Amino acid sequence: MSAKVTFDSDRCKGCELCTTVCPKHIVIIDPSTINRKGYHPAAVKDMELCIACASCAKICPDSIITVEKF
């Protein structure tokens, strides 16, 4: 099974909730990027390790995360 996680990075406010629930610890706040709102957005550092549990998407208060399994 493969997974793809996408973020609407320009809407991310960097609250870090998604980083706390990832069982694989692969969701990070990207310090090298600043979005339109001036925040460092969330990102996945190693997509190969993602198990598509969607914990990050479920906890996101702004619903900016999409998880796809294929």
N, C-alpha and C positions, 0 to 999 in steps of 0.2 A: 504494500500500500504506500502510495506517495501522498504528500500533502502540499498545499500551497496556501500560504498566509499572506494576505494583502492588507495594507493599512491605508486609510485615507489620511496620509501624513499631514496635510495642511489643516485638518480638523483636530489633530492630536494635541492635547494640552500637557502631555508629559507627566501625567499623574502617577505613573509607575504601577498602577494596580495590576496591569497585565503581566508585569515582570515578576510579581510576587506569587502568581498562581501557576506558572508554567512548570509542570513536573520535570521537564528536561532542562530548565534554566537556560533557554535559548532566546527568550524575548528580552531585549535590552532597550535602554534609552540610548539613542545614537548621538554621541557627543560631537560627531563631525558634521551634523546636519542641523539647520535651524529652519523651521517652517514659517509660513506667512504670519502666524500669530506670535512668532518670536520664541517658540518652545523647541526643545530638542525632542523629536518624535520617537515613538517606539519603532522597533524593527526586529527582525529575526536574524540572529547571527549565523545560524547553520540550519538551513531549511531541510537538509537531509536527515536531521535528528528529530524533526517534528513528527508527532504521532497523531496529529489532527484531533486532539481531544476537545478543542475549541474552548478551553477554560479561559483563555485570554479574551476571546470574543464575548463570552458570557458575562465577564466582569466589567467590560469596558462601559463606562457610564455614557459615552457619546456614540456608541455603536459604530465605531470606525474600522473594526477589524472583521475581515471575512476569512473563513477557513473552508477550504475545499479539499475533499478526499477524492483520489482517483487511482 
